[in-house]
Amino acid sequence: MKIKSNGVVKLAFNAKSKNSSLFTYNLQKETQEQLLAKLREKVVDFFSFYSDFNNKSPIKNFEAYSADFICTNSCKIDMINTKVSVVGVIYTISEVKNLLFEEGKKFGIEIEVKFN
């Protein structure tokens, strides 16, 4: 499988997301810094919302995924149920890890995500 040059990335934190926890990307027109800024903006948006909760659990699961992939060997992809991670594809594990820990610290949210 190969990621399409443009599409949508959706985010989930402990399997929760907001309607606004998604953004478009264009790998041909946007720099890595611009793509990372989009991810940061959506993480900050969610953390700002989540930090107001009284009994918030640590973030143990983070997903950044897209259905905008194509099969390189003509296989069929179930576009409704497909969730392919963009970590390691658009973003490096260290970029995502650093971003989550930096923003979690700012908002007082404990991050316990395990990255492989």
Beta strands, then each sheet from edge to edge (+ up, - down):
strand 1: 2-3
strand 2: 6-13
strand 3: 22-26
strand 4: 62-66
strand 5: 69-70
strand 6: 84-85
sheet 1: 1+ 5-
sheet 2: 3+ 2- 4+ 6-
end
